[in-house]
Amino acid sequence: MWLGNEHMRPSVWVLGDSVQTWWENLDRTPSTARRGLRSIIILVCWEVWTERNARIFERKECAPMHLLHKIKEEADLWAMAGAKHISNLLLRV
């Protein structure tokens, strides 16, 4: 909902038996948004991974809404650094 992109809503995803199948189904996304969506997915996975590491190794955790805020901030930073496909998605919001 944050990106305002219908292809990111789980209710429209094609159910698959693996992450690979889900990732391949993203190819049905219009080409103008496909790269941006993939970048956002990688960014979200990275932030969730770093949160997981903080919880396990540093015994620190943040609330889900704080994690979402971190993801949004990081997407803005990626866009400012030149990630044009993310920039295009953020401009639509």
Secondary structure as UniProt FT lines:
FT   HELIX           6..8
FT   HELIX           10..12
FT   HELIX           19..25
FT   HELIX           26..28
FT   HELIX           31..57
FT   HELIX           64..80
FT   TURN            81..82
FT   HELIX           84..92
//
